[in-house]
């Protein structure tokens, strides 16, 4: 007879508690799932109003240039772990990247409706705390400006991108904070001996948090006007 859902979950948690490598992999996967933002060098709109628009979420635009730069970045990241063109095709990377970009815009629209903002002080602290912009551990304006030039970004565009990232992080945290473990899940964790209880709680909560964020996005999409021209990337 096969294992029931409770037994399967118990077995999974037991494996995580005795295998540090497995736990690390799970944590990494959860992190990737939760982090929807694209804080990658060179990703985001540029100062070019004539860029072809691939998609629109209310007033927020996703340009074709923005998509291809995000796609190239994600392709390089995934290629390091996936071997063979056939396996890459199975990932439907174009659709995945487009969905992530749209989800990003949806969260921005949701944050505006909820009145969630980022202050100039928060933006400044984030920039000054970024190690890529530091010299000898201290923020250096010349290093900052040079880094942006190398990535073909102006301070205005980069700071706009970063502000969106910070807003999205606030939204995902707020949504995730409403996620709690069920009594059965807590009981299951408590039944495991010789484990890092806090770590297992965080793993389960993070997984549920990621699912909650995605569910929130999908639900909010119904309130928005979203147009996508998929022919541009087919």
N, C-alpha and C positions, 0 to 999 in steps of 0.2 A: 504494500500500500504506500502511496506517495506521501510526502510530508504535507501537513496543513500549513496555511499561511503563517500561523504563529510559530510553528516549528522552523519554518524556513527563515523567518526573521531572527529567531533566536540563534540559529546556526550562523547566520550572517554576522550578527553582533559578536558571537563567540570567536569567529574567525578574525574579526577586526581587533578584538582584544588581545589576541595572541600573535598577531603578525603586524609588526610596525610598518613594514613596507606596504602591505595592503592598505593599512590605515592612511598612510601618506598619499597613496594613489587616490583613495576615495576622497580625501580632503581636497586634493588638487582638482578632481573632477567637479566637486561641489562648488569650489571657488570659481571655476570657469563657467558653470551654469548660472551662478548668481550674478557675476559681474557682466552686465550687459553693455556697459559703457565702452567706448573705443578710445582709450587713452593711449593711442599708438602714435609714434612720430609720423607727421605728414597726413594724418587722416582728419578730414573735416573740410568744410567749404573754404574756398579761397576768395580773394578779392576779384572776382570775375563774374559780373552780372550776366554775361552771355553764355555761361555754362548750360549745357543741355540738362533739363530736369528729368530725372528718372522717376521720382515719386514725390508726392506731396501729402503731408499729414496736417490738415488745416492750413495754417500759414507757413509751416515749416517745410523746407524743400530739401530733397536729397538729390544732388547732382550726379550725373554720370561719372564725372571725374572723381567725385567723393567715393562712389561705389567701387570703381576699379582700384583705387588706392587701398581701400579697406579690404577688397578681395585679394589683392596681391599680398598684403600683409598677412592675412589669414591663411592664404595658400602656403606661404613660406613656413608659417608656424606649424601647420598640419603636416606638411610634407616631411618634416623632421621625424614624425612618428608613423606615417603611413607609407608603405612601399607599394609601388605599382600604380599605373594610370587607372586600371580597372577599379581598384579600391578607392581611389580618389573620386572617381565618377559616382560611386555609390553614395558618397557623402552629400551629393547635391550642394556643393559648396556655394554656388551662386545664390541659390534660394536661401540658404542659411544666413549668408552675409546680408542679403537684402532684408530678411526678416529681422535680423538684429538691428539694422539701421532704422527700420520702421519702428521697432519696439522702443528704440531710443527716443524717437520723435514723439511717440505716444506718451512716454513718461514725462517728457518736457511739457507737453500739452496738459497732462494731468497735474503736474506741479503748479502750472500757472493757474489752473482752476482752483487748486487747493490753497493758493496763496503762499506757496513755498518758494523762497528766494535765497540767493547767496549774496551776502554783503561784500562791499569792496574790501573790508578788512579780511574776511575769510578768503577771498580771492588772492589778496596780497600774501597772506600767510602760506597759502598753498604753493604759490610761485617761489617764494623765498625759501621754502622748505624742500624744494625739489633739488636733489643732489646734482642733476645734470646742469643746473644753473649756478653751481657753487664753485668757489675756488678756495682751497684750504679750509673747507667746511663752512664757508660763509658765502651768502648770495653775492654774485658779482654781475652787475648790469651788463658789462661788456660781454661776458660769457653767455648771458641770457640772450642778448641780441644776436650774437654770432650763431648760437644754436638754432634760433628761429630762422635766420637767413639760410643756413645750410639745409633746412627743411622747407625752404620756400614759403615761409609763413611770416606774416606781419604780427606785431604785438597785439593789434586789435583783433585779428582773426583768432590767434591762439588763445587770447584771454576770453574771447566769446566761447570758444570750444571748451575751455577749461571750466568756465562758469556753468555750462550745460552739464558737464561731467559731475560737478559738485552737486548740482541740483538733483541729478539722477541718483547719485549716491544717497542723498537725503531721502528721496522718495523710496528707494529700495529698502533702506534701513527702517523707515516708518512702517512700511508694509510688513517687513520681516519681523518687526517687534510684536506684531499681533499674533505671531505663530507660536503655539504652545504644544507640548507633547501631550498625548492622551494618557489617561491613567494606566492603560494596558502597556503602553510603550515605556512608561516610567517603571512599572512593575517588572517588565522584562529586563530592563537595564539593572535594576536592583538585584535581580536574581543571579546576575553574573558575578562570580567571585574573582578576586585578584585582577581587577581591571581598573583602568582610569575612567571612573564614572563620568567626570566632567567632560572628558574628551568624547565619549560616546554620546552624551547628551547633545554636545555641540554638533556632532556629525549629523545626527537625526534632525535636530532643529534647523540646521543649515539646509539640508535637503528639502524639508518642508517649506522653509522660507523661500527657496528658489522656486518651488512649485507655486507658492502663493503669489509671488511677484508676477510670474507668467500668467497665472489665472486672472490677476488684476488687470494686466495689460490687455488680454484677450477680451475681458468684459468691457473695458473702457473704449476699446476700438469701435464698439457699436455706437458710441456717442459722437464719433468723429467722422469727418469727411476725408477719406483716404483714396488717392488716385495713384495707380502704379502702371507705368508703361513697360511691361516685361519684354516687349519686342526689342527694346534697346539692348538687352543683355542675352537674348536668345541665340 
